[in-house]
Structure formats: C-alpha cells, structure tokens
C-alpha cells in the first residue's frame, strides 16, 4: 500500500530526495490514524521561489489524506469549529507565506499560528467566547496539517514539522500533468484503501512506542510516521528511520543557533561518505564537492563560491587539518575521526553521487 502511494506521489511531483518522498508517503498514511497519535506532525512544504512543485504536491495530498480541510480564506474561528476530537481533519494551507511572510500579516494571523502550534499536541484546546450568553467554550485544536509556501514558516511551526524543501525540476526531470477529473478517482481509491488498511490498526498503533533515531520534539513529530512504517513492515521501518535522522539532521543546519556552522559539518560528512569515508580529503576535492552540491548554499558563498579561507572560517575548529607526507596541499581528516563534538556530526546520505575524489 505504501509503495503504491509513494509511486503515485512521485508520478506528479519531484521531491528533493528519496528520504523526502518516503516522509511524505508516511505522513499521508499517518493522517488516517490521527486518533492514535499523541502529536500531530505538520508537513512544511517550502521552497525558495515559485514553480518548485509546492502547490502540485498539495494537490496530491488533498486527494489522499484523511478528511481534508482546505483553509483558503477560512477564518480561525471556522477552523476551530471544524476540528473534532473523534475524527480530526487534515488541515491544508497553501500560500502560507501570505499569512506569515510579513510582520503585519503575521500579526493579523496570530490566532491561526496559535492554533497550528497548540494543535501539534493532544489536549491543548483553545478557549473562545461563544453563544448568546458569551460563555467561554473550549475548542479542540489537535489535527495534522500541511502548509506550503515560499520561504520558511515561523520557527514555532517549523520546529513542529517534517520539512520538505522543494526545488525546481532539473533539466530532464519529468512529471505527469495533474488533471483533477482524470487523476482524482485513482487517488481517491488509494485513499480509501489506506483507510481500510489502517482503521483496524488503531488499537495497535495507540500502544506502540517505537525506537526512535532522534529525541525530544523531533521524536514527537516523527513518531506517527515511524509507527505507520512499523505497521507496514518490509523495508519501511528502516526507510522511515533513515528519513527521520537524515531530514532532522539536515534541518539542524538551518536553525538560528547552528546556522551555517552546523550545515558545513553535515555537508563535510556527506562529502566523506560519498567517496567511502577515507581518512582524509584534499581541500580542493572537498571544495569541489561542496560547491557542486546544488542544494547547498556554498556555490553562492562569496563571489567564487566557498574558498579554502571560507571553509576554514565557517567550520571553526571542528575538524583537524593535516599535511600528510609534507604535501603542499592541505588535507582535512575524516570528521568521524576528528570531530570536536560528535553531536554536531549527523549522518545524511550524499546527494551528489556522481562526484568522486580525484586524489
């Protein structure tokens, strides 16, 4: 079932990585078991510009998630009254950058952001005055939600999200055109099959406490996806945990505390992994990999991309440098061997598989 869902998503949308495709697949399936979850993961579908496939992905999600609730022009009050404890909807928010992209817009939509933050955890109702007697009434907020927009969403939402960083299709990448009248019947049939498979698993899912590769809020957010994968069996348990670890680690490079320093640690490890984890790499080889990664910011790091001086300043003292056999070219030792802080070295599969160390 999950394999079929993944194939349907990939038919219409190019995702940034296999891990992202697996994560979206598991997220969609998890919407069909919302009463089982303690936390309702958000799916943040973000991209740097228009035409990255964000809205197309939301089109596919709309036809496959459980009990969809499209929030275009909906007031927070209307959304509050659409959420129930017994059968939570799946909120779908397109063009979220228009809601939170400016200070003025964010202030205007503070109630919606509060709902999205509170609704990540069960039993966090919101109070509103209601009825002719103006009595306070508690409204449930717990519901899974997918939000698509240009640029990052507010930090409080991103921190509660499985983040999908979309990109424009590369030359030669092709997807099928999405036609509502032609394609939704198959997607609806798949949605119904997901419900038929997962609804009987509710009791079992509520009791499961899977081993997680991450901790704290990231574990809370990813747990429903991992449980669905464990229910499916086969290769999915391993795929879910690989996606969880890789994507969570990748986002660590974007947070305010770590910034580019954490990102360079992640990408250096990817460079070593891509060539079989040698003991050391030449600086020139390492820079070739970093500047050649289209998903990374290093090619735009200065006028000519990341340089040896920029590499040294961006990574501070986290890796040792060596000059084996008195070679003139500076080398960087493997981060597996020389990391000052192992927690700063998350694993992320390489996305530049054609690159090899010429040394």
C-alpha positions in Angstrom: 0.0 0.0 0.0 2.7 2.5 0.9 4.7 1.5 -2.2 1.7 2.3 -4.3 1.2 5.7 -2.6 4.8 6.6 -3.0 4.6 5.8 -6.7 1.6 8.0 -7.1 3.2 10.9 -5.4 6.4 10.5 -7.5 4.3 10.4 -10.6 3.2 14.0 -10.2 5.9 15.7 -8.1 9.7 15.7 -8.0 10.7 15.5 -4.3 14.2 16.8 -3.3 15.4 13.4 -2.1 14.3 9.8 -1.7 14.0 10.4 2.1 11.6 13.3 1.5 9.5 11.1 -0.8 9.3 8.4 1.9 8.5 11.0 4.5 5.6 12.5 2.6 4.3 9.0 1.9 4.3 8.1 5.6 2.8 11.5 6.6 -0.1 11.0 4.2 -0.7 7.5 5.6 -0.5 8.8 9.2 -3.4 11.2 8.6 -5.6 8.1 8.5 -4.7 7.2 12.1 -4.9 10.6 13.8 -7.0 9.4 16.9 -4.0 7.1 17.7 -1.4 9.9 17.9 -0.2 12.0 20.9 1.3 14.5 18.5 0.1 15.7 15.1 3.1 16.4 12.8 2.9 19.3 10.5 4.3 19.0 6.9 6.1 22.2 5.9 6.4 22.2 2.2 8.7 25.2 1.5 10.8 26.4 -1.4 12.9 29.4 -2.4 10.7 30.6 -5.2 7.6 29.9 -7.3 7.3 26.8 -9.6 9.1 24.4 -7.2 6.1 22.0 -7.1 4.7 23.1 -3.7 1.1 23.6 -4.8 1.2 20.4 -7.0 2.3 18.4 -4.0 -0.6 19.9 -2.0 -2.9 18.9 -4.9 -1.9 15.3 -4.5 -2.1 15.5 -0.7 -5.6 16.9 -0.9 -6.9 13.8 -2.7 -5.1 11.2 -0.5 -5.2 12.5 3.1 -7.9 11.7 5.6 -10.8 14.1 6.0 -9.2 17.1 4.2 -10.0 20.6 5.3 -8.7 23.2 2.8 -8.3 26.5 4.7 -8.2 29.0 1.8 -9.8 32.2 3.1 -11.1 30.4 6.2 -11.2 32.3 9.4 -9.5 30.8 12.5 -13.0 30.6 14.1 -14.3 28.5 11.3 -11.3 26.2 11.5 -11.7 25.9 15.3 -15.3 24.7 14.8 -14.3 22.2 12.1 -11.9 20.2 14.4 -13.3 17.4 16.5 -11.6 15.0 19.0 -13.3 12.0 17.5 -12.3 12.5 13.8 -9.8 15.3 13.4 -9.5 16.7 9.9 -6.2 17.2 7.9 -5.6 20.9 7.5 -4.2 22.0 4.1 -2.8 25.6 3.9 -1.4 26.8 0.5 0.5 30.1 0.1 1.3 30.1 3.8 3.9 32.9 3.1 1.0 35.3 2.5 -0.2 34.5 6.1 3.2 34.8 7.9 5.6 36.4 5.4 5.4 39.9 6.8 5.1 41.3 10.3 1.7 42.8 9.5 0.4 39.6 8.0 1.8 37.5 10.9 0.1 39.8 13.5 -3.2 39.5 11.6 -2.9 35.7 11.6 -1.6 35.2 15.1 -4.7 33.2 16.0 -4.1 30.8 13.2 -0.4 30.3 14.2 -1.6 29.7 17.8 -3.9 27.0 16.5 -1.2 25.4 14.5 1.2 25.4 17.4 -1.3 24.2 20.0 -2.7 21.5 17.7 0.6 19.7 17.5 -0.1 18.1 20.8 -3.3 16.4 22.1 -5.4 18.1 24.8 -4.4 21.7 24.1 -7.8 23.3 23.4 -8.4 26.9 22.8 -10.9 29.0 24.7 -13.4 31.2 22.9 -16.4 33.1 24.0 -19.4 31.6 22.3 -23.2 31.6 22.2 -25.8 34.3 23.2 -24.6 34.1 26.8 -21.0 34.7 25.9 -19.7 31.8 27.9 -16.2 30.5 27.4 -16.1 27.3 25.4 -13.1 25.0 24.8 -12.5 24.0 21.2 -10.1 21.2 20.3 -7.1 22.1 18.2 -5.5 18.7 17.6 -5.2 18.0 13.8 -2.4 17.2 11.4 -1.7 20.0 8.9 0.3 20.6 5.7 1.4 24.1 4.9 3.0 25.2 1.6 4.7 28.5 0.9 7.8 30.4 -0.3 10.5 30.7 2.3 10.5 29.3 5.8 7.4 29.3 8.0 7.5 30.8 11.6 10.1 29.0 13.7 7.4 27.6 16.1 5.7 25.9 13.1 8.9 24.7 11.5 10.0 23.1 14.8 6.9 21.0 14.8 7.1 20.0 11.2 8.5 17.4 8.8 10.2 19.9 6.5 10.2 19.3 2.7 12.5 21.8 0.9 11.3 21.8 -2.7 13.4 22.8 -5.6 12.7 23.5 -9.3 13.0 20.5 -11.6 16.3 20.0 -13.2 16.6 19.7 -17.0 15.5 16.2 -18.0 13.3 15.7 -14.9 9.7 15.0 -16.0 6.4 14.5 -14.1 2.9 13.7 -15.3 0.5 16.6 -15.6 -2.2 16.6 -12.9 -5.8 16.6 -14.1 -8.5 16.6 -11.5 -11.2 14.8 -13.4 -8.8 12.2 -14.7 -6.5 11.6 -11.8 -8.5 12.0 -8.6 -10.6 8.8 -9.0 -7.4 6.7 -8.7 -6.1 8.8 -5.8 -9.4 8.5 -4.0 -9.4 4.8 -4.4 -5.9 4.7 -2.9 -7.1 6.9 -0.1 -10.0 4.5 0.6 -7.6 1.6 0.6 -5.4 3.4 3.2 -8.4 3.9 5.4 -9.4 0.2 5.1 -5.9 -0.9 6.0 -5.2 1.4 8.8 -8.5 1.8 10.6 -8.4 -1.7 12.1 -4.8 -0.9 13.3 -6.0 1.9 15.6 -5.7 0.0 18.9 -2.4 -1.5 18.0 -1.0 1.9 16.9 -2.0 3.5 20.2 0.0 1.0 22.1 3.2 1.2 20.1 6.3 3.0 21.3 8.9 2.6 18.6 12.6 3.0 18.9 13.4 6.5 17.5 16.7 7.7 16.0 16.1 11.3 17.3 14.9 12.8 20.6 12.7 15.4 22.1 10.3 17.3 19.8 11.8 15.8 16.6 10.9 12.3 18.1 7.4 13.6 18.9 6.9 14.8 15.4 8.2 11.8 13.6 6.8 9.1 15.8 3.5 8.7 13.9 5.4 8.2 10.6 7.7 5.6 12.2 4.7 3.7 13.7 3.0 3.6 10.3 6.2 2.2 8.8 6.5 -0.4 11.5 2.9 -1.4 10.8 3.7 -1.8 7.1 6.8 -3.9 7.7 9.2 -4.9 5.0 11.8 -2.2 4.2 9.6 0.6 5.6 10.8 0.6 9.2 14.4 1.2 8.0 13.4 3.7 5.4 11.4 5.7 7.9 14.2 5.9 10.4 16.7 6.8 7.7 14.5 9.6 6.6 13.8 10.8 10.1 17.5 11.0 11.0 18.7 12.5 7.7 16.0 15.1 7.4 16.1 16.1 11.1 19.9 16.5 10.8 19.6 18.5 7.7 17.3 21.0 9.3 19.8 21.4 12.1 21.9 23.3 9.6 19.2 25.9 9.3 18.4 26.7 12.9 19.5 30.0 14.4 21.9 28.6 16.9 23.9 26.4 14.5 23.4 28.3 11.2 26.0 27.7 8.5 28.4 26.2 11.0 26.2 23.2 11.6 25.3 23.0 7.9 29.0 22.8 6.9 29.5 19.9 9.4 26.7 18.0 7.8 27.9 18.6 4.3 31.5 17.7 5.0 30.4 14.4 6.4 28.4 13.9 3.2 31.5 14.5 1.1 33.5 11.9 3.0 30.6 9.4 2.8 30.3 9.9 -1.0 33.8 8.6 -1.5 33.8 5.8 1.0 34.9 7.6 4.2 38.7 7.9 3.5 41.0 9.1 6.3 41.4 12.5 4.7 40.4 14.5 1.7 42.3 17.3 -0.1 40.9 20.7 0.5 40.5 21.2 -3.3 38.5 17.9 -3.5 36.3 18.8 -0.6 35.6 22.3 -2.0 34.7 20.7 -5.4 32.1 18.6 -3.7 30.7 21.4 -1.6 30.4 23.9 -4.4 29.0 21.3 -6.7 26.0 20.5 -4.4 23.1 22.4 -6.0 21.0 22.0 -2.8 23.7 23.6 -0.6 24.4 27.4 -0.3 28.2 27.1 -0.8 28.4 27.9 -4.5 26.9 31.3 -3.7 29.2 31.8 -0.6 31.1 34.8 -1.9 31.9 35.8 -5.5 33.5 32.5 -6.5 31.8 30.1 -4.1 33.4 28.6 -0.9 37.2 29.0 -0.8 39.8 27.4 1.5 39.7 30.5 3.7 35.9 30.5 3.8 35.9 26.8 4.6 38.3 27.3 7.5 36.3 30.2 8.9 32.9 28.6 8.5 33.8 25.4 10.3 35.9 27.0 13.1 37.8 24.3 15.0 35.5 21.3 14.5 37.9 19.3 12.1 41.6 18.9 12.2 43.8 19.7 9.2 46.8 17.7 8.2 49.6 17.7 5.7 50.5 14.0 5.2 54.0 13.3 4.0 54.7 17.1 3.9 52.4 17.5 1.0 51.8 21.1 -0.2 48.0 20.7 -0.5 46.2 21.0 2.8 44.1 18.0 3.8 41.1 17.6 6.0 40.9 14.5 8.2 37.7 12.5 8.3 35.0 14.0 10.6 34.5 10.5 12.0 38.0 10.8 13.5 38.4 14.4 14.4 35.1 15.9 15.4 35.3 18.1 18.4 31.7 17.4 19.3 30.2 14.1 17.8 26.6 15.6 18.3 27.5 18.1 15.6 28.0 15.4 13.0 24.7 13.9 11.9 24.5 11.4 9.1 22.9 12.5 5.9 23.0 10.4 2.7 25.0 12.1 -0.1 23.0 13.8 -2.8 25.9 14.2 -5.3 26.5 10.5 -6.1 28.5 11.1 -9.3 31.3 13.0 -7.5 34.5 11.2 -6.7 37.7 12.3 -5.0 40.3 12.8 -7.8 43.2 12.5 -5.3 
